Amino acid sequence: MTAVVPEPGARVMALPEARIRPVRPVNALVGVDPVHCRPAVHGAALAAHHAIRRAVFVEEQGLFDESDVDAHDARDDVIHVLATHLGRPAGTVRLYPIGPDEWLGDRLAVLPQYRAAAIGGPLVRFAVDTAGARDGRIMHAHVQVANERFFHRLGWATAGEIETYVGTPHVPMQIALTPPQTEWLTGPKRIMEP
């Protein structure tokens, strides 16, 4: 393809319908993911995790009276996850093993002001990847009915009839887990000798 360059002094005609319109500035960092998910182990991260759960499950939805913290939160094998959006705490999920090769994900919560920022998908994918990296083969969740379709889009399948949990209809769902494909994510596998 050859570009045509007008001769010096030649008149260049602009098409009347070709107008430059002002565009609103975009507040986005190209190539930078504003959402980060990581385990909330202690300190401010764990406090933010619990504060988000309280804001959503106690104050907003009224599912629990004072607190949604239960005996699972004290377990050593529970993973509390915190999602941040541009460095600010935005959402949570909790996961833990419930049997050999099986995990449960629960307490998925996103603060109202971040619900349009696509926080839920990264949280669910992080939980699934984390359980898979710990040799899980299947993950279960009890999902509020309004969120069933969202989980279907993330690859989950409905695994039973609607049930009531803390007075609210929930759908049992599950997804098959796969281990990471690269050792740098989890380290080399240990070979057990007989």
Buried (B, 14 or more C-beta within 10 A) or exposed (E): EEEEEEEEEEEEEEEEEEEEEEEEEEEEEEEEEBBBBEBBEEEEBBEBBBBBBBBBBBEEBEBBEEEBBEEBBEEEEBBBBBBBBEEEBBBBBBBBBBEEEBBBBBBBBBBEEBEEBEBBEBBBEBBBBBBBBBBBBBBBBBBBEEBBEBBEEEEBEBBEEEEEEEEBEBBBBBBEBEBEEEEEEEEEEEEEEE
